[in-house]
Amino acid sequence: MIFGVIKPYPSPIISGRGVDLDFPMLAGCLALLGLGLVMITSASSEVAAVQSGNALYMMTRHLIYLVLGLAACVATMMIPVSTWQRLGWLMLIGAFGLLVLVIVPGIGREVNGSMRWIGFGMFNVQPSEIAKVFVVIFLAGYLIRRQTEVRESWMGFFKPFIVLLPMAGLLLMEPDFGATVVMMGAAAAMLFLGGVGLFRFSLMVALAVGAVFVLVQAQPYRMARLITFTDPWSDQFGSGYQLTQALIAFGRGEWFGVGLGNSVQKQFYLPEAHTDFVFSVLAEELGVVGSLATVALFMFVSIRAMYIGMWAERAKQFFAAYTAYGLAFLWIGQFLINIGVNVGLLPTKGLTLPFLSYGGSSLIICCASLGLLLRIEWESRNNMGSEEAEFNESDFAEEPNHGRR
């Protein structure tokens, strides 16, 4: 089964021209991964030393996740895009199954009041990270199959929500409000790019805003977060504690930071300093200059992912194009929410920073998404289309040079 899906040849790393990757995209993501490893080592050292007696404990675990993530990236590059398109329905069913399992008592693990993880020994798997990518792949296939219906009829517009709304409901049962917003936002953007009319899209946005308002009102802790983030100093030792400590970290960093490893806020002042608030520690240690450089890196890989979608669209590989757009929107959504929370522009919400935050599921899925984007770029550049075909070395060895993008 595995060998039927992963074809050893050709691929971006095994071709007649040797390694044939989108090196700017790869370099940008590797830079973020390297920066993430450094910042996790710094931000987690104090907590790890107290909890495990080893200051490098979390760094070691993160390094294991990083190796697994890079392996997932390589494996994903070996799978033809057409295989992802063919397996879209199975992946959607798998996503539903995982989201149901995680809320089953005895299977899902509760951490900080949320049932978001399924435990496998020492490691936890977060189904929401997998589900977001699987939804993107399914929706890309839907937009191809029902292109005319999506553009011209209300039914084509509403059908995806028969799948999306129950999945959003399962995410909210964990609860994972941040993942719900990111998933629905990426889906909405994909529908818009798929040709949904402006009126229907505007209606969808209005309904989404209304749904967010209702969800915030439904849970007192969400309303408390919404009120507190506007003035966290009014309850700086209560609901505003995380945000005030994050803002102190930004203030201490000034222009050039206090130096790598010299953060004070990571010493039990700022909760979740190595996960949700790793950017605050980065800002404290590397300052405004380091923070803006990190933001620039995120902007580069996100825009590059959008360009990969555009190149695939020009090559008439529409499933690949929609998938690339969807993955880009997932990264952009998580990036904007996490940075917004860290700087106090958004209410506090547990959502990892792609490629940087500590967390195995997020890191591995980000690396797998990178592998899929690299595969999409390679197939579009070589005009392979979406049809499954068998290739050999002679198909590529004498191929004219299309040039780097």
C-alpha positions as YAML, in Angstrom:
chain: A
units: angstrom
residues:
- id: 1
  name: MET
  ca: [0.00, 0.00, 0.00]
- id: 2
  name: ILE
  ca: [2.73, 2.45, 1.02]
- id: 3
  name: PHE
  ca: [4.85, 1.68, -2.05]
- id: 4
  name: GLY
  ca: [1.77, 2.21, -4.22]
- id: 5
  name: VAL
  ca: [1.43, 5.77, -2.92]
- id: 6
  name: ILE
  ca: [5.08, 6.83, -2.53]
- id: 7
  name: LYS
  ca: [6.76, 6.47, -5.91]
- id: 8
  name: PRO
  ca: [10.53, 6.54, -5.67]
- id: 9
  name: TYR
  ca: [10.95, 8.18, -9.06]
- id: 10
  name: PRO
  ca: [10.63, 10.83, -10.31]
- id: 11
  name: SER
  ca: [10.37, 13.44, -7.57]
- id: 12
  name: PRO
  ca: [11.90, 16.82, -6.74]
- id: 13
  name: ILE
  ca: [14.77, 15.08, -4.94]
- id: 14
  name: ILE
  ca: [15.27, 12.19, -7.39]
- id: 15
  name: SER
  ca: [15.20, 13.27, -11.01]
- id: 16
  name: GLY
  ca: [17.32, 13.30, -14.11]
- id: 17
  name: ARG
  ca: [18.63, 16.69, -13.05]
- id: 18
  name: GLY
  ca: [19.41, 15.62, -9.49]
- id: 19
  name: VAL
  ca: [17.84, 17.61, -6.66]
- id: 20
  name: ASP
  ca: [15.36, 19.92, -8.36]
- id: 21
  name: LEU
  ca: [13.72, 21.96, -5.62]
- id: 22
  name: ASP
  ca: [12.37, 25.46, -5.17]
- id: 23
  name: PHE
  ca: [15.42, 26.49, -3.18]
- id: 24
  name: PRO
  ca: [14.20, 29.98, -2.15]
- id: 25
  name: MET
  ca: [11.10, 28.41, -0.53]
- id: 26
  name: LEU
  ca: [13.14, 25.66, 1.08]
- id: 27
  name: ALA
  ca: [15.74, 28.12, 2.37]
- id: 28
  name: GLY
  ca: [13.09, 30.38, 3.91]
- id: 29
  name: CYS
  ca: [11.40, 27.52, 5.77]
- id: 30
  name: LEU
  ca: [14.71, 26.02, 6.91]
- id: 31
  name: ALA
  ca: [15.69, 29.43, 8.28]
- id: 32
  name: LEU
  ca: [12.45, 29.52, 10.29]
- id: 33
  name: LEU
  ca: [13.01, 25.96, 11.52]
- id: 34
  name: GLY
  ca: [16.56, 26.80, 12.61]
- id: 35
  name: LEU
  ca: [15.42, 29.97, 14.34]
- id: 36
  name: GLY
  ca: [12.64, 27.99, 16.03]
- id: 37
  name: LEU
  ca: [15.10, 25.42, 17.39]
- id: 38
  name: VAL
  ca: [17.30, 28.19, 18.81]
- id: 39
  name: MET
  ca: [14.37, 30.02, 20.41]
- id: 40
  name: ILE
  ca: [12.84, 26.83, 21.86]
- id: 41
  name: THR
  ca: [16.20, 26.02, 23.42]
- id: 42
  name: SER
  ca: [16.35, 29.47, 24.98]
- id: 43
  name: ALA
  ca: [12.68, 29.88, 25.96]
- id: 44
  name: SER
  ca: [12.25, 26.42, 27.51]
- id: 45
  name: SER
  ca: [15.52, 26.02, 29.40]
- id: 46
  name: GLU
  ca: [14.28, 27.28, 32.78]
- id: 47
  name: VAL
  ca: [11.00, 25.36, 32.69]
- id: 48
  name: ALA
  ca: [12.71, 22.18, 31.47]
- id: 49
  name: ALA
  ca: [15.35, 22.39, 34.18]
- id: 50
  name: VAL
  ca: [12.72, 22.56, 36.93]
- id: 51
  name: GLN
  ca: [10.30, 20.01, 35.46]
- id: 52
  name: SER
  ca: [12.77, 17.37, 34.28]
- id: 53
  name: GLY
  ca: [16.14, 18.30, 35.77]
- id: 54
  name: ASN
  ca: [17.55, 18.76, 32.27]
- id: 55
  name: ALA
  ca: [17.61, 22.25, 30.77]
- id: 56
  name: LEU
  ca: [17.82, 20.78, 27.25]
- id: 57
  name: TYR
  ca: [14.91, 18.34, 27.66]
- id: 58
  name: MET
  ca: [12.40, 20.26, 25.54]
- id: 59
  name: MET
  ca: [15.07, 21.18, 23.02]
- id: 60
  name: THR
  ca: [15.85, 17.47, 22.60]
- id: 61
  name: ARG
  ca: [12.18, 16.63, 22.08]
- id: 62
  name: HIS
  ca: [11.82, 19.50, 19.62]
- id: 63
  name: LEU
  ca: [14.87, 18.24, 17.73]
- id: 64
  name: ILE
  ca: [13.23, 14.78, 17.46]
- id: 65
  name: TYR
  ca: [10.08, 16.43, 16.12]
- id: 66
  name: LEU
  ca: [12.21, 18.40, 13.68]
- id: 67
  name: VAL
  ca: [13.84, 15.24, 12.32]
- id: 68
  name: LEU
  ca: [10.41, 13.59, 11.99]
- id: 69
  name: GLY
  ca: [9.11, 16.73, 10.27]
- id: 70
  name: LEU
  ca: [11.92, 16.76, 7.73]
- id: 71
  name: ALA
  ca: [11.29, 13.05, 7.06]
- id: 72
  name: ALA
  ca: [7.60, 13.88, 6.52]
- id: 73
  name: CYS
  ca: [8.63, 16.65, 4.13]
- id: 74
  name: VAL
  ca: [10.75, 14.26, 2.06]
- id: 75
  name: ALA
  ca: [8.02, 11.60, 2.06]
- id: 76
  name: THR
  ca: [5.41, 14.12, 0.94]
- id: 77
  name: MET
  ca: [7.59, 15.24, -1.96]
- id: 78
  name: MET
  ca: [7.63, 11.64, -3.21]
- id: 79
  name: ILE
  ca: [3.82, 11.48, -3.56]
- id: 80
  name: PRO
  ca: [2.31, 12.74, -6.86]
- id: 81
  name: VAL
  ca: [-0.23, 15.53, -6.50]
- id: 82
  name: SER
  ca: [-2.76, 13.37, -8.33]
- id: 83
  name: THR
  ca: [-2.59, 10.87, -5.46]
- id: 84
  name: TRP
  ca: [-3.60, 13.55, -2.97]
- id: 85
  name: GLN
  ca: [-6.49, 14.47, -5.24]
- id: 86
  name: ARG
  ca: [-7.63, 10.86, -5.49]
- id: 87
  name: LEU
  ca: [-7.45, 10.26, -1.74]
- id: 88
  name: GLY
  ca: [-9.21, 13.49, -0.72]
- id: 89
  name: TRP
  ca: [-12.40, 11.79, 0.47]
- id: 90
  name: LEU
  ca: [-10.51, 9.18, 2.50]
- id: 91
  name: MET
  ca: [-8.47, 11.90, 4.20]
- id: 92
  name: LEU
  ca: [-11.64, 13.82, 5.03]
- id: 93
  name: ILE
  ca: [-13.15, 10.71, 6.65]
- id: 94
  name: GLY
  ca: [-9.91, 10.17, 8.53]
- id: 95
  name: ALA
  ca: [-9.99, 13.76, 9.79]
- id: 96
  name: PHE
  ca: [-13.53, 13.30, 11.10]
- id: 97
  name: GLY
  ca: [-12.51, 10.05, 12.78]
- id: 98
  name: LEU
  ca: [-9.57, 11.68, 14.57]
- id: 99
  name: LEU
  ca: [-11.66, 14.65, 15.72]
- id: 100
  name: VAL
  ca: [-14.28, 12.28, 17.14]
- id: 101
  name: LEU
  ca: [-11.67, 10.14, 18.89]
- id: 102
  name: VAL
  ca: [-10.00, 13.11, 20.57]
- id: 103
  name: ILE
  ca: [-13.16, 14.04, 22.49]
- id: 104
  name: VAL
  ca: [-13.80, 10.46, 23.64]
- id: 105
  name: PRO
  ca: [-12.91, 10.13, 27.36]
- id: 106
  name: GLY
  ca: [-10.02, 7.74, 27.83]
- id: 107
  name: ILE
  ca: [-8.62, 8.36, 24.35]
- id: 108
  name: GLY
  ca: [-8.20, 12.12, 24.22]
- id: 109
  name: ARG
  ca: [-5.77, 13.76, 26.63]
- id: 110
  name: GLU
  ca: [-6.85, 16.82, 28.55]
- id: 111
  name: VAL
  ca: [-4.28, 19.60, 28.92]
- id: 112
  name: ASN
  ca: [-5.19, 22.96, 30.48]
- id: 113
  name: GLY
  ca: [-8.89, 22.14, 30.27]
- id: 114
  name: SER
  ca: [-8.91, 21.22, 26.55]
- id: 115
  name: MET
  ca: [-9.18, 17.78, 24.94]
- id: 116
  name: ARG
  ca: [-6.99, 18.43, 21.90]
- id: 117
  name: TRP
  ca: [-4.51, 15.56, 21.94]
- id: 118
  name: ILE
  ca: [-4.43, 11.80, 21.46]
- id: 119
  name: GLY
  ca: [-1.63, 10.21, 23.43]
- id: 120
  name: PHE
  ca: [0.83, 7.68, 22.03]
- id: 121
  name: GLY
  ca: [3.21, 6.92, 24.88]
- id: 122
  name: MET
  ca: [5.44, 9.94, 25.47]
- id: 123
  name: PHE
  ca: [4.08, 11.77, 22.43]
- id: 124
  name: ASN
  ca: [0.79, 13.51, 21.73]
- id: 125
  name: VAL
  ca: [-0.91, 13.92, 18.35]
- id: 126
  name: GLN
  ca: [-3.11, 16.95, 17.77]
- id: 127
  name: PRO
  ca: [-5.84, 15.93, 15.27]
- id: 128
  name: SER
  ca: [-6.84, 19.53, 14.52]
- id: 129
  name: GLU
  ca: [-3.48, 20.14, 12.83]
- id: 130
  name: ILE
  ca: [-4.03, 17.15, 10.54]
- id: 131
  name: ALA
  ca: [-7.70, 18.00, 9.94]
- id: 132
  name: LYS
  ca: [-6.93, 21.52, 8.69]
- id: 133
  name: VAL
  ca: [-4.66, 20.24, 5.92]
- id: 134
  name: PHE
  ca: [-7.03, 17.42, 4.98]
- id: 135
  name: VAL
  ca: [-9.89, 19.93, 4.66]
- id: 136
  name: VAL
  ca: [-7.78, 22.03, 2.29]
- id: 137
  name: ILE
  ca: [-7.07, 18.98, 0.10]
- id: 138
  name: PHE
  ca: [-10.72, 17.91, 0.09]
- id: 139
  name: LEU
  ca: [-11.97, 21.41, -0.72]
- id: 140
  name: ALA
  ca: [-9.43, 21.78, -3.54]
- id: 141
  name: GLY
  ca: [-10.85, 18.62, -5.09]
- id: 142
  name: TYR
  ca: [-14.39, 19.87, -4.63]
- id: 143
  name: LEU
  ca: [-13.61, 23.15, -6.38]
- id: 144
  name: ILE
  ca: [-12.32, 21.16, -9.37]
- id: 145
  name: ARG
  ca: [-15.25, 18.75, -9.53]
- id: 146
  name: ARG
  ca: [-17.95, 21.40, -9.03]
- id: 147
  name: GLN
  ca: [-16.31, 24.45, -10.58]
- id: 148
  name: THR
  ca: [-19.31, 25.61, -12.60]
- id: 149
  name: GLU
  ca: [-21.73, 24.87, -9.77]
- id: 150
  name: VAL
  ca: [-19.62, 26.81, -7.26]
- id: 151
  name: ARG
  ca: [-19.49, 29.87, -9.50]
- id: 152
  name: GLU
  ca: [-23.07, 29.94, -10.68]
- id: 153
  name: SER
  ca: [-25.38, 28.43, -8.05]
- id: 154
  name: TRP
  ca: [-26.16, 28.79, -4.36]
- id: 155
  name: MET
  ca: [-26.13, 25.01, -3.93]
- id: 156
  name: GLY
  ca: [-22.53, 24.75, -5.09]
- id: 157
  name: PHE
  ca: [-21.66, 27.44, -2.59]
- id: 158
  name: PHE
  ca: [-23.43, 25.81, 0.37]
- id: 159
  name: LYS
  ca: [-22.44, 22.18, -0.20]
- id: 160
  name: PRO
  ca: [-18.93, 22.48, 1.32]
- id: 161
  name: PHE
  ca: [-20.46, 23.74, 4.55]
- id: 162
  name: ILE
  ca: [-22.28, 20.43, 4.97]
- id: 163
  name: VAL
  ca: [-18.78, 19.11, 5.72]
- id: 164
  name: LEU
  ca: [-17.14, 22.20, 7.22]
- id: 165
  name: LEU
  ca: [-19.76, 23.04, 9.85]
- id: 166
  name: PRO
  ca: [-19.79, 19.60, 11.54]
- id: 167
  name: MET
  ca: [-15.99, 19.64, 11.56]
- id: 168
  name: ALA
  ca: [-16.00, 23.11, 13.09]
- id: 169
  name: GLY
  ca: [-18.46, 21.81, 15.70]
- id: 170
  name: LEU
  ca: [-16.07, 18.98, 16.63]
- id: 171
  name: LEU
  ca: [-13.20, 21.46, 16.96]
- id: 172
  name: LEU
  ca: [-15.30, 23.67, 19.24]
- id: 173
  name: MET
  ca: [-16.12, 20.68, 21.43]
- id: 174
  name: GLU
  ca: [-12.42, 20.25, 22.30]
- id: 175
  name: PRO
  ca: [-12.51, 23.36, 22.50]
- id: 176
  name: ASP
  ca: [-10.14, 24.78, 19.87]
- id: 177
  name: PHE
  ca: [-11.53, 28.12, 18.78]
- id: 178
  name: GLY
  ca: [-8.31, 29.22, 17.09]
- id: 179
  name: ALA
  ca: [-8.08, 26.16, 14.83]
- id: 180
  name: THR
  ca: [-11.75, 26.63, 13.92]
- id: 181
  name: VAL
  ca: [-11.16, 30.23, 12.83]
- id: 182
  name: VAL
  ca: [-8.06, 29.33, 10.81]
- id: 183
  name: MET
  ca: [-9.74, 26.38, 9.06]
- id: 184
  name: MET
  ca: [-12.91, 28.29, 8.20]
- id: 185
  name: GLY
  ca: [-10.92, 31.33, 7.10]
- id: 186
  name: ALA
  ca: [-8.78, 29.25, 4.73]
- id: 187
  name: ALA
  ca: [-11.90, 27.53, 3.37]
- id: 188
  name: ALA
  ca: [-13.61, 30.88, 2.76]
- id: 189
  name: ALA
  ca: [-10.55, 32.23, 0.94]
- id: 190
  name: MET
  ca: [-10.38, 29.10, -1.23]
- id: 191
  name: LEU
  ca: [-14.07, 29.45, -2.14]
- id: 192
  name: PHE
  ca: [-13.50, 33.07, -3.10]
- id: 193
  name: LEU
  ca: [-10.56, 32.13, -5.33]
- id: 194
  name: GLY
  ca: [-12.68, 29.30, -6.72]
- id: 195
  name: GLY
  ca: [-15.05, 31.85, -8.22]
- id: 196
  name: VAL
  ca: [-17.79, 32.42, -5.62]
- id: 197
  name: GLY
  ca: [-19.57, 35.68, -6.44]
- id: 198
  name: LEU
  ca: [-18.94, 38.78, -4.36]
- id: 199
  name: PHE
  ca: [-22.51, 38.88, -3.00]
- id: 200
  name: ARG
  ca: [-22.42, 35.28, -1.80]
- id: 201
  name: PHE
  ca: [-18.93, 35.76, -0.40]
- id: 202
  name: SER
  ca: [-20.01, 38.91, 1.47]
- id: 203
  name: LEU
  ca: [-22.96, 37.00, 2.90]
- id: 204
  name: MET
  ca: [-20.60, 34.25, 4.05]
- id: 205
  name: VAL
  ca: [-18.36, 36.80, 5.77]
- id: 206
  name: ALA
  ca: [-21.36, 38.39, 7.51]
- id: 207
  name: LEU
  ca: [-22.57, 35.00, 8.73]
- id: 208
  name: ALA
  ca: [-19.07, 34.13, 9.93]
- id: 209
  name: VAL
  ca: [-18.81, 37.37, 11.91]
- id: 210
  name: GLY
  ca: [-22.21, 36.69, 13.42]
- id: 211
  name: ALA
  ca: [-21.19, 33.14, 14.32]
- id: 212
  name: VAL
  ca: [-18.00, 34.38, 16.02]
- id: 213
  name: PHE
  ca: [-20.05, 36.89, 18.03]
- id: 214
  name: VAL
  ca: [-22.46, 34.16, 19.16]
- id: 215
  name: LEU
  ca: [-19.60, 31.79, 20.08]
- id: 216
  name: VAL
  ca: [-17.87, 34.50, 22.10]
- id: 217
  name: GLN
  ca: [-21.09, 35.28, 23.95]
- id: 218
  name: ALA
  ca: [-21.75, 31.58, 24.62]
- id: 219
  name: GLN
  ca: [-18.67, 31.07, 26.82]
- id: 220
  name: PRO
  ca: [-17.86, 33.44, 29.70]
- id: 221
  name: TYR
  ca: [-14.10, 32.84, 29.44]
- id: 222
  name: ARG
  ca: [-14.12, 33.94, 25.80]
- id: 223
  name: MET
  ca: [-15.94, 37.13, 26.68]
- id: 224
  name: ALA
  ca: [-13.50, 37.75, 29.52]
- id: 225
  name: ARG
  ca: [-10.58, 37.39, 27.11]
- id: 226
  name: LEU
  ca: [-12.24, 39.74, 24.62]
- id: 227
  name: ILE
  ca: [-12.76, 42.40, 27.28]
- id: 228
  name: THR
  ca: [-9.37, 41.96, 28.95]
- id: 229
  name: PHE
  ca: [-7.15, 42.22, 25.87]
- id: 230
  name: THR
  ca: [-8.31, 45.81, 25.27]
- id: 231
  name: ASP
  ca: [-6.93, 46.79, 28.69]
- id: 232
  name: PRO
  ca: [-4.90, 43.91, 30.14]
- id: 233
  name: TRP
  ca: [-3.46, 46.14, 32.90]
- id: 234
  name: SER
  ca: [-6.91, 46.39, 34.49]
- id: 235
  name: ASP
  ca: [-6.48, 42.77, 35.64]
- id: 236
  name: GLN
  ca: [-2.78, 42.22, 35.19]
- id: 237
  name: PHE
  ca: [-2.56, 39.42, 37.77]
- id: 238
  name: GLY
  ca: [-5.73, 37.68, 36.55]
- id: 239
  name: SER
  ca: [-7.12, 37.30, 33.05]
- id: 240
  name: GLY
  ca: [-4.66, 39.84, 31.64]
- id: 241
  name: TYR
  ca: [-1.56, 38.20, 33.11]
- id: 242
  name: GLN
  ca: [-0.23, 36.48, 29.97]
- id: 243
  name: LEU
  ca: [-0.65, 39.53, 27.78]
- id: 244
  name: THR
  ca: [0.91, 41.95, 30.25]
- id: 245
  name: GLN
  ca: [3.95, 39.69, 30.64]
- id: 246
  name: ALA
  ca: [4.22, 39.40, 26.85]
- id: 247
  name: LEU
  ca: [4.10, 43.18, 26.49]
- id: 248
  name: ILE
  ca: [6.79, 43.54, 29.16]
- id: 249
  name: ALA
  ca: [8.95, 41.19, 27.08]
- id: 250
  name: PHE
  ca: [8.49, 43.40, 24.03]
- id: 251
  name: GLY
  ca: [9.33, 46.48, 26.07]
- id: 252
  name: ARG
  ca: [12.50, 44.96, 27.50]
- id: 253
  name: GLY
  ca: [13.71, 43.94, 24.04]
- id: 254
  name: GLU
  ca: [13.83, 47.50, 22.69]
- id: 255
  name: TRP
  ca: [15.66, 47.76, 19.32]
- id: 256
  name: PHE
  ca: [18.32, 45.05, 19.53]
- id: 257
  name: GLY
  ca: [17.19, 42.87, 22.41]
- id: 258
  name: VAL
  ca: [18.79, 41.80, 25.67]
- id: 259
  name: GLY
  ca: [20.79, 39.06, 23.98]
- id: 260
  name: LEU
  ca: [20.13, 35.45, 23.09]
- id: 261
  name: GLY
  ca: [19.41, 33.42, 26.22]
- id: 262
  name: ASN
  ca: [19.08, 36.48, 28.46]
- id: 263
  name: SER
  ca: [15.30, 36.71, 28.62]
- id: 264
  name: VAL
  ca: [13.85, 37.38, 32.06]
- id: 265
  name: GLN
  ca: [10.23, 36.77, 31.11]
- id: 266
  name: LYS
  ca: [10.89, 33.11, 30.28]
- id: 267
  name: GLN
  ca: [11.83, 32.54, 33.92]
- id: 268
  name: PHE
  ca: [8.29, 31.62, 34.99]
- id: 269
  name: TYR
  ca: [6.85, 35.09, 34.41]
- id: 270
  name: LEU
  ca: [5.42, 34.39, 30.95]
- id: 271
  name: PRO
  ca: [3.34, 31.18, 30.79]
- id: 272
  name: GLU
  ca: [3.73, 28.99, 27.69]
- id: 273
  name: ALA
  ca: [6.87, 30.92, 26.74]
- id: 274
  name: HIS
  ca: [8.10, 28.16, 24.42]
- id: 275
  name: THR
  ca: [4.75, 27.46, 22.71]
- id: 276
  name: ASP
  ca: [2.11, 30.16, 22.19]
- id: 277
  name: PHE
  ca: [4.33, 33.07, 23.29]
- id: 278
  name: VAL
  ca: [7.69, 32.13, 21.82]
- id: 279
  name: PHE
  ca: [7.55, 35.27, 19.66]
- id: 280
  name: SER
  ca: [7.49, 37.42, 22.81]
- id: 281
  name: VAL
  ca: [10.68, 35.77, 24.06]
- id: 282
  name: LEU
  ca: [12.20, 36.27, 20.61]
- id: 283
  name: ALA
  ca: [11.27, 39.96, 20.75]
- id: 284
  name: GLU
  ca: [12.84, 40.30, 24.20]
- id: 285
  name: GLU
  ca: [16.10, 38.61, 23.22]
- id: 286
  name: LEU
  ca: [16.47, 39.84, 19.62]
- id: 287
  name: GLY
  ca: [14.59, 43.14, 19.82]
- id: 288
  name: VAL
  ca: [12.58, 44.96, 17.18]
- id: 289
  name: VAL
  ca: [15.18, 44.20, 14.51]
- id: 290
  name: GLY
  ca: [15.02, 40.44, 15.14]
- id: 291
  name: SER
  ca: [11.23, 40.49, 15.35]
- id: 292
  name: LEU
  ca: [10.85, 42.32, 12.04]
- id: 293
  name: ALA
  ca: [13.35, 39.97, 10.38]
- id: 294
  name: THR
  ca: [11.26, 37.02, 11.57]
- id: 295
  name: VAL
  ca: [8.07, 38.64, 10.28]
- id: 296
  name: ALA
  ca: [9.82, 39.24, 6.96]
- id: 297
  name: LEU
  ca: [10.73, 35.53, 6.76]
- id: 298
  name: PHE
  ca: [7.11, 34.57, 7.39]
- id: 299
  name: MET
  ca: [5.93, 37.02, 4.76]
- id: 300
  name: PHE
  ca: [8.41, 35.60, 2.26]
- id: 301
  name: VAL
  ca: [7.39, 31.93, 2.66]
- id: 302
  name: SER
  ca: [3.68, 32.81, 2.69]
- id: 303
  name: ILE
  ca: [3.90, 34.94, -0.45]
- id: 304
  name: ARG
  ca: [6.09, 32.28, -2.08]
- id: 305
  name: ALA
  ca: [3.41, 29.67, -1.31]
- id: 306
  name: MET
  ca: [0.82, 31.91, -3.00]
- id: 307
  name: TYR
  ca: [3.09, 32.26, -6.03]
- id: 308
  name: ILE
  ca: [3.43, 28.46, -6.19]
- id: 309
  name: GLY
  ca: [-0.36, 28.32, -6.41]
- id: 310
  name: MET
  ca: [-0.34, 30.94, -9.15]
- id: 311
  name: TRP
  ca: [2.31, 29.06, -11.15]
- id: 312
  name: ALA
  ca: [0.28, 25.85, -10.87]
- id: 313
  name: GLU
  ca: [-2.82, 27.72, -12.04]
- id: 314
  name: ARG
  ca: [-0.95, 29.05, -15.07]
- id: 315
  name: ALA
  ca: [0.09, 25.45, -15.84]
- id: 316
  name: LYS
  ca: [-3.63, 24.48, -15.77]
- id: 317
  name: GLN
  ca: [-3.08, 22.33, -12.67]
- id: 318
  name: PHE
  ca: [-6.03, 23.70, -10.77]
- id: 319
  name: PHE
  ca: [-6.21, 21.15, -7.96]
- id: 320
  name: ALA
  ca: [-2.56, 21.82, -7.16]
- id: 321
  name: ALA
  ca: [-3.21, 25.57, -7.33]
- id: 322
  name: TYR
  ca: [-6.12, 25.50, -4.89]
- id: 323
  name: THR
  ca: [-4.17, 23.24, -2.53]
- id: 324
  name: ALA
  ca: [-1.21, 25.62, -2.53]
- id: 325
  name: TYR
  ca: [-3.49, 28.60, -1.89]
- id: 326
  name: GLY
  ca: [-5.19, 26.76, 0.96]
- id: 327
  name: LEU
  ca: [-1.92, 25.80, 2.64]
- id: 328
  name: ALA
  ca: [-0.69, 29.38, 2.29]
- id: 329
  name: PHE
  ca: [-3.86, 30.68, 3.95]
- id: 330
  name: LEU
  ca: [-3.42, 28.20, 6.84]
- id: 331
  name: TRP
  ca: [0.09, 29.53, 7.45]
- id: 332
  name: ILE
  ca: [-1.01, 33.15, 7.10]
- id: 333
  name: GLY
  ca: [-3.96, 32.67, 9.46]
- id: 334
  name: GLN
  ca: [-1.89, 31.04, 12.19]
- id: 335
  name: PHE
  ca: [0.87, 33.61, 11.78]
- id: 336
  name: LEU
  ca: [-1.48, 36.60, 12.01]
- id: 337
  name: ILE
  ca: [-3.39, 35.22, 15.01]
- id: 338
  name: ASN
  ca: [-0.28, 34.21, 16.96]
- id: 339
  name: ILE
  ca: [1.56, 37.48, 16.34]
- id: 340
  name: GLY
  ca: [-1.65, 39.43, 16.99]
- id: 341
  name: VAL
  ca: [-2.07, 37.70, 20.36]
- id: 342
  name: ASN
  ca: [1.56, 38.28, 21.31]
- id: 343
  name: VAL
  ca: [1.43, 42.02, 20.63]
- id: 344
  name: GLY
  ca: [-2.05, 42.50, 22.12]
- id: 345
  name: LEU
  ca: [-3.99, 43.13, 18.92]
- id: 346
  name: LEU
  ca: [-6.14, 40.01, 19.41]
- id: 347
  name: PRO
  ca: [-7.57, 38.23, 22.47]
- id: 348
  name: THR
  ca: [-5.36, 35.56, 24.01]
- id: 349
  name: LYS
  ca: [-5.77, 32.31, 22.06]
- id: 350
  name: GLY
  ca: [-3.71, 29.14, 22.12]
- id: 351
  name: LEU
  ca: [-2.38, 28.78, 18.59]
- id: 352
  name: THR
  ca: [1.15, 27.82, 17.63]
- id: 353
  name: LEU
  ca: [3.44, 29.89, 15.43]
- id: 354
  name: PRO
  ca: [4.21, 27.84, 12.26]
- id: 355
  name: PHE
  ca: [7.75, 26.41, 12.13]
- id: 356
  name: LEU
  ca: [8.78, 28.19, 15.37]
- id: 357
  name: SER
  ca: [6.63, 27.07, 18.30]
- id: 358
  name: TYR
  ca: [7.28, 23.94, 20.34]
- id: 359
  name: GLY
  ca: [4.79, 21.22, 19.43]
- id: 360
  name: GLY
  ca: [5.26, 18.02, 17.49]
- id: 361
  name: SER
  ca: [2.00, 17.90, 15.54]
- id: 362
  name: SER
  ca: [2.23, 21.49, 14.35]
- id: 363
  name: LEU
  ca: [5.88, 21.19, 13.34]
- id: 364
  name: ILE
  ca: [5.46, 17.90, 11.47]
- id: 365
  name: ILE
  ca: [2.35, 19.10, 9.63]
- id: 366
  name: CYS
  ca: [4.09, 22.35, 8.65]
- id: 367
  name: CYS
  ca: [7.01, 20.36, 7.24]
- id: 368
  name: ALA
  ca: [4.66, 18.00, 5.39]
- id: 369
  name: SER
  ca: [2.84, 21.04, 3.95]
- id: 370
  name: LEU
  ca: [6.19, 22.39, 2.79]
- id: 371
  name: GLY
  ca: [6.90, 19.08, 1.05]
- id: 372
  name: LEU
  ca: [3.55, 19.23, -0.72]
- id: 373
  name: LEU
  ca: [4.20, 22.80, -1.86]
- id: 374
  name: LEU
  ca: [7.63, 21.83, -3.18]
- id: 375
  name: ARG
  ca: [6.04, 18.93, -5.08]
- id: 376
  name: ILE
  ca: [3.39, 21.24, -6.54]
- id: 377
  name: GLU
  ca: [6.03, 23.73, -7.69]
- id: 378
  name: TRP
  ca: [8.13, 20.97, -9.26]
- id: 379
  name: GLU
  ca: [5.20, 19.41, -11.12]
- id: 380
  name: SER
  ca: [3.97, 22.77, -12.44]
- id: 381
  name: ARG
  ca: [7.48, 23.77, -13.57]
- id: 382
  name: ASN
  ca: [7.90, 20.46, -15.41]
- id: 383
  name: ASN
  ca: [4.37, 20.58, -16.88]
- id: 384
  name: MET
  ca: [3.53, 17.16, -15.47]
- id: 385
  name: GLY
  ca: [-0.19, 17.86, -15.22]
- id: 386
  name: SER
  ca: [-2.49, 16.05, -12.81]
- id: 387
  name: GLU
  ca: [-2.62, 12.74, -14.62]
- id: 388
  name: GLU
  ca: [-0.86, 9.76, -13.10]
- id: 389
  name: ALA
  ca: [1.87, 8.47, -15.33]
- id: 390
  name: GLU
  ca: [4.99, 6.37, -15.15]
- id: 391
  name: PHE
  ca: [8.26, 8.17, -15.86]
- id: 392
  name: ASN
  ca: [11.82, 7.11, -16.35]
- id: 393
  name: GLU
  ca: [15.12, 8.93, -16.37]
- id: 394
  name: SER
  ca: [15.08, 9.58, -20.11]
- id: 395
  name: ASP
  ca: [11.94, 11.70, -19.68]
- id: 396
  name: PHE
  ca: [13.93, 14.26, -17.72]
- id: 397
  name: ALA
  ca: [17.61, 13.94, -18.59]
- id: 398
  name: GLU
  ca: [17.38, 15.71, -21.95]
- id: 399
  name: GLU
  ca: [14.58, 18.08, -20.99]
- id: 400
  name: PRO
  ca: [15.29, 21.75, -21.84]
- id: 401
  name: ASN
  ca: [16.03, 24.05, -18.96]
- id: 402
  name: HIS
  ca: [12.87, 25.90, -17.94]
- id: 403
  name: GLY
  ca: [14.79, 28.20, -15.66]
- id: 404
  name: ARG
  ca: [14.41, 28.97, -11.99]
- id: 405
  name: ARG
  ca: [11.62, 31.11, -10.78]
...
